[in-house]
Structures are given as structure tokens and as C-alpha cells.
Amino acid sequence: MTLFIIFGIDSKTKAKPVGHHHCPACQAERTFTELRRSRWFSLFFIPIIPLGSSSLGRVQCTTCGSEYNEEAVT
């Protein structure tokens, strides 16, 4: 009898609202979200245990989807 266990580390990117800033692409005041990455231990491709999250240092315009460094839009 053979038993296979599939495990690994998965990462997911989520957007957290941070406020309104001037978007260089839209040329207007827009809502931005902070992009954050969270890492998970997964078993059989199902995320089981969170291993932490961190900021990517990027923000994204919710209107046009353009991404910028945090310093570029403040």
C-alpha cells in the first residue's frame, strides 16, 4: 500500500483599503488599497496554518488597477 501526502507553502495576495490619493494614471483623486502577501502551510492544496503576512510595499488604484510604490502616491 502506498500513501502519498502532498504538502507545501502557498502564498496569497490580498488588498487592504488604505485611503484616497492622487492616481498618476487616472489624473484624479482615487481610492487605493495596500497589497499584502500572506503565507500558508497547505496540505493537499488546502491552506491549513497561517505562517504570517507582510506588506509588499505596493498600493493599487481601485479604479484603473495601476500599482505604485507607497511613496509615489502619498
HELIX and SHEET records of a PDB file:
HELIX    1   1 GLU A   70  VAL A   73  1                                   4    
SHEET    1   A 4 PHE A   7  CYS A  23  0                                        
SHEET    2   A 4 ALA A  28  LEU A  43 -1                                        
SHEET    3   A 4 ILE A  46  CYS A  61 -1                                        
SHEET    4   A 4 GLU A  67  ASN A  69 -1                                        
END                                                                             
